[in-house]
Amino acid sequence: MTFPAIALLEFSSIAAGIEAGDAMVKRAPVQKIQSGTVQPGHYLVLVVGDVASVEEAFAAGKDVGRDALADCLFLPNVHPGVVEALSGQQKAAQEDALGIVETTSVATAIEVADAGLKGAEVSLLRLRLADGLGGKGLVYFHGLVADVETAVAIGSNVAHNHLVQQMVIPQLHAEMWENVNRYGRFGQHFGWEAA
């Protein structure tokens, strides 16, 4: 299922995030709200639904939580691939190239993923957000080298000063593809529980 709009607010205070999330769903009839803590002690609130409701909820959340707002985004026409990634879907790949964009925030990573998918003929392999990353975001694009280069360039432009690193790896070795497709955290290789 795809949604025409999403908004995400990242708060440096958990209490402020809960208060803002409450204000968001009280202000507008969003289709769904997801919220919770992420590293490093931040609180995320994600709402999805029709454009007008999400925009109204976004405004309410920013207004109520403004003093603790670390980052935010409003995407009125989000790419379906981003919605799939946010719902936990992951695609296995072993294509021509892997593109990685690493950001300092969750909101920026989602924005990078959306821009890259809209601007190039690539797929989103994975979208990792905050937990186990010290609050960072990781966007993995895959496809043909030229297309992945385009997606990474577009995404990096969107990230501005939230960009940590960008990389395009052509002809990623099969054993590395296996690791990229299967694991996000090192301990998962050994069956360790996520901390």
Secondary structure, DSSP 8 states (H G I E B T S, - for coil): ---SEEEEEEES-HHHHHHHHHHHHHHS--SEEEEEEETTTEEEEEEEE-HHHHHHHHHHHHHHHGGGEEEEEEETT--HHHHHHHTT-------SEEEEEEESSHHHHHHHHHHHHHHSS-EEEEEEESTTTTT-EEEEEEE-HHHHHHHHHHHHHHHGGGEEEEEEEET--HHHHHHHHH-SSGGGGGT----
